[in-house]
Amino acid sequence: MKNQVLIGNETESEWRMSKDKRRFLVSDESKNVYGLRLKSDGGDFGQFRKNPVMLYNHDEDRPPIGRWTELKTGDGGKITSEAEFDGKDEFARKIEGKVDDGYIKMASVGVIPQEIEGEWVTKWILREISVVPFGGNQNAFVLYDDKGNVMNLSAVTEKFDLKNNKRQMSDEKTNTLKVTLVAGLELSDGASDGEVIKSVLKLNAENVKMKAELETLKAEKAEAKKALELKDREALVDKAIADKKITAGSKETYMKLSDADLKNIFEAMPAVVNLADVPQGGGDGNPGAPEGAKDMGFAELSKRHPDYLENLKLNDSARFKALYKAEYGVEPKDL
């Protein structure tokens, strides 16, 4: 026989046992299929201790398959007990084998409820404990009436007026919510429902108004930022035109670029020298002309002396046009 202890739905690594005995978690305070919780410290175990029978799946038509010993209540409302199977009963031995092999791991209590408050069975009598193949929740329990019959949900509801209990719980939650609202809205303690609703609606309207104003401020801020950026960009472009780094006709093209790009572009552009300020005696007989320029066409000048071409474009457009037309057969379009 395997030495294992099964505790409710716990994993195999959590099993403990002593020889020929298994300790089961027979009940805790989790919710069962009735929607109720069994208050562990409200149990009366006196009757059960006199006859601690073990049933299979709460079946009283079948003889008991063993008995329970060492019934204990532990932390978290957990109730445990050790199972002793009847070795003389064939069916009991079969269930014992399934327990040993880990196929059955659950136990369930059968109780007679005495008092129910809300979802809690606060006072109850332990009638029997069964080994069960599965339960309606982690650690299921069933309810018996005073005659020993298993009670269905409608019978429990009728006897203990669960609907009224739930209604009372709902009313209590509503009252708690109202008290919280009254405090949050800074109303008097005796404020009516109408006053609470009126204050909530007013607060909601103010919230909607503030959100709209916030969106307007965000839009105005974005527009102001955009206008400032445009002004800064235009200042950069106008300065480049004044410095004769670009022509006035290309202003709109440069205005489409970002400030950072414009700064990089303009800083990389060489300063334009006014030909009127350059001493005479250039290589091709023109002011400021580099050596050999007279023998170069537009294409070669653009490769070897682009600064000279830019000066011609700004200060001697006639010569610039002549060089361009001689190279390409047409006059430039941007002059």
C-alpha positions as CSV (number, residue, x, y, z in Angstrom):
1,M,0.0,0.0,0.0
2,K,1.4,3.4,-0.9
3,N,2.1,5.9,1.8
4,Q,0.4,9.1,0.6
5,V,-1.8,11.7,2.1
6,L,-4.2,13.7,-0.1
7,I,-5.2,17.2,1.0
8,G,-8.3,18.3,-1.0
9,N,-7.2,19.5,-4.4
10,E,-3.5,20.1,-3.5
11,T,-0.7,18.9,-5.7
12,E,1.1,15.6,-5.3
13,S,4.2,17.4,-3.9
14,E,2.0,18.6,-1.0
15,W,0.6,15.2,0.0
16,R,1.4,13.9,3.5
17,M,0.4,10.7,5.2
18,S,1.0,8.2,8.0
19,K,0.8,4.5,7.7
20,D,-2.6,3.2,6.4
21,K,-4.1,6.7,7.0
22,R,-4.7,9.6,4.6
23,R,-5.3,13.2,5.8
24,F,-7.8,15.0,3.5
25,L,-8.7,18.7,3.4
26,V,-12.5,18.1,3.9
27,S,-13.6,21.7,4.0
28,D,-12.5,25.3,3.8
29,E,-14.3,28.6,3.4
30,S,-14.5,28.6,-0.4
31,K,-17.9,29.1,-2.2
32,N,-19.8,25.9,-3.1
33,V,-22.4,25.2,-5.8
34,Y,-25.2,26.8,-3.7
35,G,-23.2,30.1,-3.8
36,L,-22.6,29.7,0.0
37,R,-19.5,29.6,2.2
38,L,-19.1,27.3,5.2
39,K,-17.9,29.2,8.3
40,S,-15.4,26.8,9.7
41,D,-15.6,28.0,13.3
42,G,-19.4,27.7,13.2
43,G,-19.4,23.9,13.0
44,D,-20.8,21.5,15.6
45,F,-18.8,18.2,15.5
46,G,-20.3,16.5,18.6
47,Q,-22.7,14.3,16.7
48,F,-20.2,13.4,14.1
49,R,-17.4,12.4,16.5
50,K,-19.8,9.8,18.0
51,N,-20.2,8.1,14.6
52,P,-17.5,9.5,12.1
53,V,-18.7,7.6,9.1
54,M,-17.0,7.8,5.7
55,L,-19.4,7.7,2.7
56,Y,-18.6,7.6,-1.0
57,N,-20.0,10.7,-2.8
58,H,-22.6,11.3,-0.1
59,D,-24.4,8.1,-1.0
60,E,-26.3,6.9,2.1
61,D,-27.8,3.9,0.3
62,R,-24.4,2.3,0.2
63,P,-22.8,1.1,3.4
64,P,-20.0,3.3,4.8
65,I,-16.6,2.6,3.3
66,G,-14.6,3.6,6.4
67,R,-14.3,6.1,9.1
68,W,-12.7,9.5,9.9
69,T,-10.2,10.2,12.7
70,E,-8.2,13.2,13.9
71,L,-10.6,15.9,12.8
72,K,-8.8,19.2,13.0
73,T,-9.5,22.9,12.2
74,G,-6.4,24.8,11.0
75,D,-5.4,28.1,9.7
76,G,-7.5,29.8,7.0
77,G,-10.6,27.9,8.1
78,K,-9.3,24.6,6.7
79,I,-10.8,21.4,8.3
80,T,-8.8,18.2,7.8
81,S,-9.3,14.6,8.9
82,E,-7.6,11.3,8.4
83,A,-9.4,8.5,6.5
84,E,-9.4,4.9,7.5
85,F,-10.9,2.6,4.9
86,D,-12.8,-0.6,5.7
87,G,-10.3,-3.3,4.5
88,K,-13.1,-6.0,4.7
89,D,-15.3,-4.3,2.2
90,E,-14.5,-4.9,-1.4
91,F,-15.9,-1.6,-2.7
92,A,-14.0,0.3,0.1
93,R,-10.7,-1.5,-1.0
94,K,-11.4,-0.4,-4.6
95,I,-11.8,3.3,-3.6
96,E,-8.8,3.0,-1.3
97,G,-6.7,1.9,-4.3
98,K,-7.9,4.8,-6.4
99,V,-6.9,7.2,-3.5
100,D,-3.5,5.6,-3.2
101,D,-2.9,5.9,-6.9
102,G,-4.0,9.5,-7.0
103,Y,-7.2,9.1,-9.0
104,I,-9.4,10.4,-6.2
105,K,-8.1,13.4,-4.2
106,M,-11.1,15.1,-2.8
107,A,-13.4,14.9,0.3
108,S,-16.6,16.8,0.9
109,V,-18.6,17.4,4.1
110,G,-22.3,17.0,4.5
111,V,-23.8,19.4,7.0
112,I,-27.1,20.5,8.5
113,P,-27.3,24.3,8.3
114,Q,-28.6,26.1,11.4
115,E,-28.1,29.8,10.5
116,I,-27.2,31.5,7.2
117,E,-26.2,35.2,7.0
118,G,-25.7,36.5,3.5
119,E,-23.5,34.0,1.7
120,W,-22.1,32.4,4.9
121,V,-23.5,29.3,6.7
122,T,-22.5,30.6,10.1
123,K,-23.8,27.7,12.2
124,W,-24.0,24.1,11.1
125,I,-23.9,20.5,12.3
126,L,-21.4,18.1,10.7
127,R,-23.4,15.0,9.6
128,E,-20.9,13.0,7.4
129,I,-17.7,13.3,5.3
130,S,-17.5,11.7,1.9
131,V,-14.7,10.8,-0.4
132,V,-15.7,12.2,-3.8
133,P,-14.4,12.0,-7.3
134,F,-15.1,15.7,-7.9
135,G,-16.9,18.6,-6.4
136,G,-18.8,21.7,-7.5
137,N,-15.9,23.8,-6.2
138,Q,-12.5,23.3,-4.8
139,N,-13.8,21.8,-1.6
140,A,-17.5,21.1,-2.1
141,F,-20.0,20.6,0.7
142,V,-23.6,19.5,0.6
143,L,-26.5,20.5,2.9
144,Y,-29.0,18.2,4.6
145,D,-32.4,19.0,6.1
146,D,-33.4,17.9,9.6
147,K,-34.6,14.6,8.2
148,G,-31.3,13.7,6.5
149,N,-32.4,14.6,3.0
150,V,-30.0,16.4,0.7
151,M,-31.3,19.9,0.1
152,N,-31.4,21.5,-3.3
153,L,-30.9,25.2,-3.9
154,S,-34.6,26.1,-3.9
155,A,-35.1,24.3,-0.6
156,V,-32.2,26.2,1.0
157,T,-33.4,29.5,-0.5
158,E,-36.9,28.9,0.9
159,K,-35.9,27.8,4.4
160,F,-33.3,30.5,5.0
161,D,-34.8,33.2,2.9
162,L,-31.6,33.7,0.9
163,K,-33.4,36.1,-1.5
164,N,-34.1,38.4,1.4
165,N,-30.6,38.0,2.6
166,K,-29.2,39.0,-0.8
167,R,-31.6,41.9,-0.9
168,Q,-30.4,43.1,2.5
169,M,-26.8,42.7,1.4
170,S,-27.6,44.8,-1.7
171,D,-29.3,47.4,0.4
172,E,-26.3,47.6,2.7
173,K,-24.0,48.0,-0.2
174,T,-26.2,50.8,-1.7
175,N,-26.3,52.6,1.7
176,T,-22.5,52.3,2.0
177,L,-22.1,53.7,-1.5
178,K,-24.5,56.6,-0.7
179,V,-22.5,57.4,2.4
180,T,-19.3,57.4,0.4
181,L,-20.9,59.7,-2.3
182,V,-22.2,62.1,0.3
183,A,-18.8,62.4,1.9
184,G,-17.0,62.8,-1.4
185,L,-19.5,65.5,-2.6
186,E,-19.3,67.3,0.7
187,L,-23.0,67.1,1.3
188,S,-24.8,67.1,4.6
189,D,-25.3,63.7,6.3
190,G,-29.0,63.9,5.7
191,A,-28.8,64.6,2.0
192,S,-31.6,63.0,-0.1
193,D,-31.1,60.8,-3.1
194,G,-32.2,63.7,-5.3
195,E,-29.5,66.0,-3.9
196,V,-26.9,63.3,-4.4
197,I,-27.9,62.8,-8.0
198,K,-28.0,66.5,-8.6
199,S,-24.5,67.0,-7.3
200,V,-23.2,64.1,-9.3
201,L,-24.7,65.5,-12.5
202,K,-23.3,69.0,-11.7
203,L,-19.9,67.5,-11.1
204,N,-20.0,65.6,-14.4
205,A,-21.0,68.7,-16.3
206,E,-18.1,70.6,-14.8
207,N,-15.8,67.8,-15.7
208,V,-17.0,67.8,-19.4
209,K,-16.5,71.6,-19.5
210,M,-13.0,71.4,-18.1
211,K,-12.1,68.7,-20.6
212,A,-13.3,70.9,-23.5
213,E,-11.4,73.9,-22.1
214,L,-8.2,71.8,-21.8
215,E,-8.5,70.6,-25.4
216,T,-8.9,74.3,-26.5
217,L,-5.8,75.3,-24.6
218,K,-3.8,72.4,-26.1
219,A,-4.9,73.5,-29.6
220,E,-4.0,77.2,-29.0
221,K,-0.6,76.1,-27.6
222,A,0.1,74.0,-30.7
223,E,-0.9,76.9,-33.0
224,A,1.3,79.3,-31.1
225,K,4.3,76.9,-31.3
226,K,3.7,76.5,-35.0
227,A,3.6,80.2,-35.6
228,L,6.8,80.8,-33.6
229,E,8.6,78.0,-35.6
230,L,7.4,79.6,-38.9
231,K,8.7,83.0,-37.8
232,D,12.1,81.6,-36.8
233,R,12.3,79.7,-40.1
234,E,11.5,82.8,-42.1
235,A,14.2,84.8,-40.3
236,L,16.8,82.1,-41.2
237,V,15.7,82.2,-44.9
238,D,15.6,86.0,-45.1
239,K,19.1,86.2,-43.6
240,A,20.4,83.7,-46.2
241,I,18.9,85.9,-48.9
242,A,20.5,89.0,-47.4
243,D,23.8,87.2,-47.3
244,K,23.2,86.2,-51.0
245,K,23.6,82.5,-50.2
246,I,20.2,81.9,-51.9
247,T,18.0,83.9,-54.2
248,A,14.7,85.4,-53.2
249,G,12.9,83.3,-55.8
250,S,13.9,80.1,-53.9
251,K,12.5,81.3,-50.5
252,E,9.3,79.2,-50.6
253,T,11.4,76.1,-51.3
254,Y,13.6,76.6,-48.3
255,M,10.6,77.6,-46.1
256,K,9.4,74.0,-46.4
257,L,12.5,72.6,-44.6
258,S,12.9,72.4,-40.8
259,D,14.9,74.9,-38.8
260,A,17.6,72.3,-38.1
261,D,18.0,71.4,-41.8
262,L,18.1,75.1,-42.8
263,K,20.8,75.9,-40.3
264,N,23.0,73.0,-41.5
265,I,22.4,74.0,-45.2
266,F,23.2,77.7,-44.7
267,E,26.2,77.1,-42.5
268,A,27.7,74.8,-45.2
269,M,27.2,77.4,-47.9
270,P,30.3,79.5,-48.7
271,A,30.0,83.3,-48.2
272,V,29.3,85.0,-51.5
273,V,31.9,87.6,-52.6
274,N,30.6,90.7,-54.4
275,L,32.5,91.0,-57.7
276,A,32.5,94.7,-57.3
277,D,34.6,94.3,-54.3
278,V,37.1,92.0,-56.0
279,P,40.3,93.6,-57.5
280,Q,40.5,93.5,-61.4
281,G,42.8,91.2,-63.2
282,G,41.1,87.8,-63.2
283,G,42.4,85.1,-65.4
284,D,39.8,85.5,-68.1
285,G,39.7,89.3,-68.1
286,N,36.6,89.4,-65.8
287,P,36.7,90.6,-62.2
288,G,37.3,87.8,-59.7
289,A,37.7,85.1,-62.4
290,P,39.9,82.2,-61.5
291,E,42.9,81.3,-63.6
292,G,41.9,79.5,-66.8
293,A,38.3,80.4,-66.4
294,K,38.2,81.9,-69.9
295,D,38.8,78.4,-71.4
296,M,36.2,76.6,-69.3
297,G,32.5,76.0,-70.1
298,F,29.6,76.2,-67.7
299,A,29.8,72.4,-66.8
300,E,33.5,72.5,-66.0
301,L,33.2,75.7,-64.0
302,S,30.4,74.2,-61.9
303,K,32.7,71.3,-61.0
304,R,35.9,73.2,-60.5
305,H,34.8,76.7,-59.5
306,P,31.2,76.6,-58.2
307,D,31.7,79.6,-56.0
308,Y,32.7,81.7,-59.1
309,L,29.5,80.6,-60.9
310,E,27.4,81.5,-57.8
311,N,29.0,85.0,-57.8
312,L,28.2,85.4,-61.5
313,K,24.6,84.4,-60.9
314,L,24.1,87.0,-58.2
315,N,26.3,89.8,-59.6
316,D,26.7,89.3,-63.3
317,S,23.6,87.5,-64.5
318,A,24.2,88.4,-68.2
319,R,27.6,86.5,-68.2
320,F,26.0,83.6,-66.2
321,K,23.2,83.3,-68.8
322,A,25.7,83.4,-71.7
323,L,27.8,80.6,-70.2
324,Y,24.7,78.5,-69.5
325,K,23.3,79.0,-73.0
326,A,26.7,78.2,-74.6
327,E,26.8,74.9,-72.6
328,Y,23.1,73.8,-72.9
329,G,21.6,75.8,-75.8
330,V,18.9,77.4,-73.6
331,E,18.9,80.2,-71.0
332,P,18.4,79.2,-67.3
333,K,14.8,79.3,-66.1
334,D,15.4,80.7,-62.6
335,L,16.9,84.0,-63.7
